[in-house]
Amino acid sequence: MDEAIVVEIAQQAMITTLLLSAPMLGFGLLVGLAVSIFQATTQIQEQTLAMIPKIVAVLGSVVVFGPWLLSVIMDFTLRLFENMNTFIQ
C-alpha cells in the first residue's frame, strides 16, 4: 500500500464525513439562527429556549435524512471492501 492509496482513502473518508454531517449541521444552524433572532427581538434570554429547538431539529433531520445517510455510508463501506485487494499489495 503506497501513500497515494492512503491519501485517496483519507480524502474519501473526509468527504463522506462532510456529506453525513451536513444535513444535521445545516438544520441546527438555521434553527439556531431563527431562535437567536426571536430572542433578540423579544429580549427573552432563556438558555433552554436556545437548545431544545436545535436538538429537536437535529433529531428530525436524522429521521428525515436517515435513509440517505445510510446509503452514503453503505456506498463508502462497499467501495472500501471492493478495493481491499489493492490495500494488501
Secondary structure as UniProt FT lines:
FT   HELIX           3..42
FT   HELIX           47..82
FT   HELIX           84..88
//
